């Protein structure tokens, strides 16, 4: 029997099955049968695991079909919290519903709607105030829990060419510590600008070479820089399991860690409270936009490979709390615009969800800055041939922006021809950067362990406010 004949018989059987349905049984069909029919009718391929459709049936199945296959798939899959993503020409991959992800078109539509809510500085300020209040509440940080009175833990100071590094842990809730590396200029001149650098979801965390290049170079340029771990990442794994990073409370803890890090750094006598900045890539870019929106102490921000109209961050540490539902629904473009009129540079690329930023999110952000007459303070460096990282060209763009807006020495990051030069940075091994020692022997006795213990401490802390 020929292949064409088999396909015809298969399609006919599917059709007969469909015609056997009527309103008495709500035109019900197995989801697998529906997907088989869609593949044949629209000449597409849908890849999925059998377990994803097992024992699932769809009511009024064929009534959901439309001439457009994408609309048909949305109608068919939405009752099951399933969706497809393109995986090639006329090919799709079935996934569970990605709550944090819209289509680029949906992102544009939301941005167009948001633009109708304000038309000048006054109406935007009203919107921003409403958003900020809601965001604090969504994070369960309104009001902030009491700050522990303990002193920070500082270990193992090292001196290199033009900068120093020491390991720093700050208690942000009773028994909860944020860990990181504090880079400082070797010979500071007067008050020193402060930069916090939340880590992103890159391999080896803050220990990786590109993170060290970035923070050490900024220190050589004249700033103190705190590069700190994600929650349940790096040394935070001494207190929690890796899977705890994917809990919704991670978003709250990371926001609190950033705020408490600023609290400490700005308490130092040589810190310049008027020159405060933040930069991070990927998940660190999400934190950069969120913390800048929440905290006016931050004067300059550089979110890297994260500014998008349709992607809110695929990790619960970026979107696990309902921040993006505030104000009837917001997105990272509007959250980034809350930095206005403070200088902001968004670094984007052609290989991820920031590919459309120059045509969508960036003009929107510039419009908001224009309400203050400061459109020139919102910048975008787009690298269409690059991908999702915080690589050399992205770092150089950031160095130039930080130098201009914080008064840093750009020459320390470039050679005489103006090209990136990070050769004087010493890349340390992970062991050297651990706050709590090679075998965690310096971990404080009061350090909580386990997510249940964290929840108990957090709930007690916010209940007392």
Secondary structure, DSSP 8 states (H G I E B T S, - for coil): --HHHHHHHHHHHHHHHHHT--GGGTT-EEHHHHHHHHHHHHT-EEE--HHHHTT-EETTTGGG--SSHHHHHHHHHGGGTEEEEEEETTEEEEEE--TTB--HHHHHHHHHHHGGG-SSHHHHHHHHHHHHHHHHHHTT-SS---------EEEEEEEETTEEEEEEEEEEETTEEEEEEEEEETT--SSEEEEEEE--S-TTGGGSHHHHHHHHHHHHHTEEEEEE--TTSGGGGGTS-GGGGGSTHHHHHHHHHHHHHHHHHTTSTTEEEEEEEEEEETHHHHHHHHHHHH-TT--EEEEES---SSB--SSHHHHSSGGGGGGG---HHHHHHTTTTSEEEEEEESSSTTTTTTTTHHHHHHHHHHTTT-GGGEEEEEETT--SS--HHHHHHHHHHHHHHHT--GGGGB-TTS-B--TT-----HHHH-TT-TTSTTS-TT---SHHHHHHHHHHHHHT-
